[in-house]
Amino acid sequence: MQRSLEQRMAIKFCVKLEKSAAETIPMLRKAFGVDCLSDRQIFRWHKACESLVGKMSTTRTALDGHQPPVPTTIN
């Protein structure tokens, strides 16, 4: 789970650097080795980040099936 989160953050970073999915894959393979996401998953996350860049939370996303936490005024 943690490695997946790290990889999603790395993909988001690559998108912000305007790297293509094809350029992102070898970088992730080098960084994460055998723990790297599949090509299909990388393309999926890359596409999601492209459409949501600046709005996407790396911890909770629509792709996870979770709702982001809602801040409350209760201390």
Backbone as ProteinMPNN parsed JSONL, in Angstrom:
{"seq_chain_A": "MQRSLEQRMAIKFCVKLEKSAAETIPMLRKAFGVDCLSDRQIFRWHKACESLVGKMSTTRTALDGHQPPVPTTIN", "coords_chain_A": {"N_chain_A": [[0.826, -1.198, 0.0], [1.851, 1.307, 0.911], [3.994, 1.608, -0.883], [2.59, 1.799, -3.246], [1.285, 4.236, -2.875], [3.493, 5.963, -2.802], [4.344, 5.637, -5.434], [2.157, 6.656, -6.857], [2.375, 9.313, -6.106], [4.818, 9.896, -7.293], [4.115, 9.582, -9.98], [2.266, 11.665, -10.247], [4.018, 13.801, -9.866], [5.642, 13.499, -12.15], [3.728, 14.064, -14.118], [3.247, 16.76, -13.561], [5.687, 17.717, -14.349], [5.371, 17.514, -16.979], [5.906, 15.091, -18.249], [5.492, 12.3, -20.387], [3.391, 9.34, -20.213], [4.786, 7.199, -21.24], [7.403, 8.049, -20.836], [7.443, 8.143, -18.11], [7.184, 5.516, -17.152], [9.758, 4.016, -17.425], [11.251, 5.469, -15.547], [9.904, 4.998, -13.131], [10.228, 2.221, -12.994], [12.99, 2.058, -12.656], [13.271, 3.364, -10.198], [11.589, 1.928, -8.388], [11.894, -0.75, -8.919], [11.255, -4.223, -8.678], [8.931, -3.855, -7.262], [7.384, -2.141, -8.669], [4.461, -0.592, -10.084], [2.196, -2.036, -12.519], [2.461, -1.581, -16.113], [-0.025, -0.929, -17.167], [-1.413, 0.026, -14.897], [0.159, 2.261, -14.333], [-0.257, 3.833, -16.644], [-2.997, 4.293, -16.273], [-3.089, 5.77, -13.83], [-1.517, 7.925, -14.623], [-3.071, 9.114, -16.622], [-5.301, 9.818, -15.065], [-4.117, 11.656, -13.324], [-3.343, 13.629, -15.133], [-5.826, 14.687, -15.899], [-6.76, 15.616, -13.512], [-4.842, 17.19, -12.32], [-3.553, 19.278, -9.823], [-5.92, 19.167, -8.43], [-6.099, 16.695, -7.381], [-5.874, 14.5, -4.653], [-3.288, 12.663, -3.19], [-3.703, 10.762, -1.315], [-6.423, 10.095, -0.955], [-8.644, 9.38, -3.438], [-11.01, 9.576, -6.159], [-10.547, 7.359, -7.668], [-9.764, 5.489, -5.829], [-12.1, 4.864, -4.618], [-12.902, 6.049, -2.324], [-14.153, 8.707, -0.282], [-12.875, 12.001, 0.082], [-11.631, 13.257, 3.239], [-13.735, 15.343, 5.232], [-13.334, 18.548, 6.479], [-14.02, 19.636, 9.819], [-15.55, 21.868, 12.219], [-15.254, 21.235, 14.819], [-13.199, 20.935, 17.633]], "CA_chain_A": [[0.0, 0.0, 0.0], [2.699, 2.491, 0.993], [4.743, 1.736, -2.133], [1.633, 2.261, -4.244], [1.097, 5.661, -2.618], [4.716, 6.628, -3.251], [4.369, 5.615, -6.89], [1.152, 7.615, -7.329], [2.952, 10.644, -5.925], [5.847, 10.037, -8.324], [3.41, 9.771, -11.252], [1.736, 13.032, -10.22], [5.175, 14.663, -10.057], [6.008, 13.411, -13.569], [2.7, 14.786, -14.879], [3.507, 18.188, -13.375], [6.877, 18.017, -15.152], [4.929, 17.306, -18.362], [6.453, 13.848, -18.795], [4.458, 11.4, -20.9], [3.317, 8.061, -19.505], [5.877, 6.372, -21.763], [8.633, 8.507, -20.185], [7.294, 7.898, -16.676], [7.338, 4.087, -16.848], [11.133, 3.604, -17.115], [11.708, 6.125, -14.32], [9.33, 4.259, -12.004], [10.87, 0.901, -12.967], [14.322, 2.234, -12.082], [13.148, 3.777, -8.799], [10.878, 0.977, -7.53], [12.299, -2.115, -9.247], [10.236, -5.274, -8.767], [7.707, -3.388, -6.604], [6.753, -1.139, -9.531], [3.127, -0.854, -10.617], [2.192, -2.529, -13.899], [2.345, -0.528, -17.131], [-1.44, -0.552, -17.264], [-1.736, 0.864, -13.742], [0.868, 3.535, -14.492], [-1.0, 4.608, -17.64], [-4.271, 4.696, -15.67], [-2.832, 6.849, -12.886], [-0.999, 9.069, -15.375], [-4.233, 9.746, -17.251], [-6.09, 10.431, -13.99], [-3.392, 12.837, -12.842], [-3.418, 14.664, -16.169], [-7.14, 15.322, -15.894], [-7.063, 16.17, -12.193], [-3.663, 17.826, -11.734], [-3.9, 20.424, -8.999], [-7.12, 18.889, -7.653], [-6.054, 15.323, -6.906], [-5.2, 14.146, -3.412], [-2.59, 11.393, -3.383], [-4.108, 9.788, -0.31], [-7.807, 9.682, -1.196], [-9.101, 9.83, -4.743], [-12.18, 8.894, -6.699], [-10.091, 6.069, -8.174], [-9.696, 4.585, -4.684], [-13.439, 4.55, -4.161], [-13.095, 6.692, -1.029], [-14.418, 10.136, -0.281], [-11.871, 12.719, 0.864], [-12.143, 13.681, 4.537], [-14.354, 16.665, 5.27], [-12.939, 19.239, 7.703], [-15.105, 20.059, 10.701], [-15.198, 22.974, 13.111], [-15.12, 20.692, 16.17], [-11.789, 20.768, 18.015]], "C_chain_A": [[0.867, 1.258, 0.0], [3.48, 2.693, -0.299], [3.841, 2.244, -3.246], [1.406, 3.762, -4.102], [2.305, 6.451, -3.101], [4.755, 6.708, -4.774], [3.336, 6.572, -7.483], [1.672, 9.038, -7.196], [4.021, 10.908, -6.985], [5.214, 10.271, -9.694], [2.864, 11.191, -11.33], [2.863, 14.037, -10.461], [5.601, 14.678, -11.527], [5.01, 14.161, -14.447], [2.944, 16.284, -14.773], [4.749, 18.637, -14.141], [6.618, 17.831, -16.647], [5.638, 16.132, -19.033], [5.292, 12.994, -19.287], [4.445, 10.125, -20.059], [4.461, 7.155, -19.951], [7.225, 6.78, -21.156], [8.623, 8.18, -18.688], [7.596, 6.448, -16.313], [8.788, 3.696, -16.56], [11.68, 4.246, -15.835], [11.182, 5.393, -13.087], [9.974, 2.885, -11.874], [12.253, 0.991, -12.309], [14.232, 2.544, -10.587], [12.58, 2.683, -7.894], [11.186, -0.487, -7.835], [11.134, -3.083, -9.345], [8.916, -4.876, -8.113], [6.924, -2.392, -7.455], [5.353, -1.578, -9.964], [3.244, -1.397, -12.036], [2.077, -1.347, -14.861], [0.916, -0.012, -17.206], [-1.85, 0.368, -16.111], [-1.064, 2.228, -13.85], [0.14, 4.411, -15.503], [-2.31, 5.13, -17.055], [-4.077, 5.874, -14.717], [-2.326, 8.099, -13.593], [-2.153, 9.832, -16.009], [-5.086, 10.461, -16.203], [-5.418, 11.702, -13.481], [-3.428, 13.97, -13.856], [-4.738, 15.414, -16.103], [-7.445, 16.011, -14.57], [-5.907, 16.94, -11.565], [-4.065, 19.12, -11.015], [-5.109, 20.197, -8.117], [-7.026, 17.546, -6.946], [-5.298, 15.194, -5.596], [-4.53, 12.795, -3.628], [-3.005, 10.354, -2.363], [-5.511, 9.268, -0.545], [-8.253, 10.247, -2.538], [-10.353, 9.08, -5.141], [-11.789, 7.51, -7.218], [-9.978, 5.039, -7.05], [-11.072, 4.124, -4.242], [-13.748, 5.144, -2.796], [-13.429, 8.161, -1.229], [-13.316, 10.825, 0.516], [-12.459, 13.157, 2.206], [-12.677, 15.107, 4.479], [-13.938, 17.344, 6.565], [-14.163, 19.66, 8.515], [-14.625, 21.201, 11.58], [-15.033, 22.514, 14.55], [-13.649, 20.464, 16.477], [-11.589, 19.529, 18.807]], "O_chain_A": [[0.654, 2.165, -0.804], [3.617, 3.824, -0.767], [4.271, 3.027, -4.092], [1.341, 4.479, -5.1], [2.154, 7.493, -3.739], [5.153, 7.728, -5.337], [3.601, 7.225, -8.492], [1.438, 9.874, -8.069], [4.116, 12.016, -7.512], [5.72, 11.07, -10.483], [2.985, 11.847, -12.364], [2.676, 15.016, -11.184], [5.887, 15.737, -12.084], [5.402, 14.818, -15.412], [2.86, 17.002, -15.77], [4.853, 19.799, -14.535], [7.523, 17.971, -17.469], [5.933, 16.171, -20.227], [4.228, 12.971, -18.667], [5.372, 9.865, -19.291], [5.038, 6.429, -19.141], [8.098, 5.93, -20.982], [9.674, 7.968, -18.084], [8.2, 6.184, -15.274], [9.038, 3.084, -15.521], [12.478, 3.636, -15.124], [11.913, 5.191, -12.118], [10.24, 2.43, -10.761], [12.639, 0.129, -11.52], [15.032, 2.039, -9.8], [13.032, 2.523, -6.761], [10.777, -1.371, -7.083], [10.14, -2.802, -10.014], [7.886, -5.494, -8.382], [5.909, -1.858, -7.007], [5.092, -2.761, -10.179], [4.279, -1.233, -12.682], [1.652, -0.258, -14.476], [0.681, 1.194, -17.296], [-2.544, 1.364, -16.318], [-1.663, 3.243, -13.494], [-0.062, 5.601, -15.258], [-2.694, 6.272, -17.307], [-4.812, 6.859, -14.784], [-2.671, 9.214, -13.203], [-2.203, 11.06, -15.939], [-5.541, 11.582, -16.43], [-6.085, 12.707, -13.238], [-3.532, 15.138, -13.482], [-4.768, 16.637, -16.235], [-8.3, 16.895, -14.515], [-5.982, 17.309, -10.393], [-4.819, 19.937, -11.544], [-5.322, 20.938, -7.158], [-7.785, 17.281, -6.014], [-4.197, 15.727, -5.456], [-5.138, 11.882, -4.188], [-2.691, 9.175, -2.526], [-5.756, 8.079, -0.344], [-8.237, 11.461, -2.742], [-10.71, 8.072, -4.532], [-12.607, 6.59, -7.21], [-10.087, 3.839, -7.301], [-11.199, 3.103, -3.564], [-14.748, 4.783, -2.175], [-13.035, 8.775, -2.221], [-12.865, 10.287, 1.527], [-13.662, 13.402, 2.3], [-12.142, 15.961, 3.772], [-14.156, 16.793, 7.644], [-15.207, 19.997, 7.957], [-13.425, 21.464, 11.67], [-14.706, 23.322, 15.419], [-12.93, 19.867, 15.676], [-10.466, 19.23, 19.213]]}, "name": "protein", "num_of_chains": 1, "seq": "MQRSLEQRMAIKFCVKLEKSAAETIPMLRKAFGVDCLSDRQIFRWHKACESLVGKMSTTRTALDGHQPPVPTTIN"}
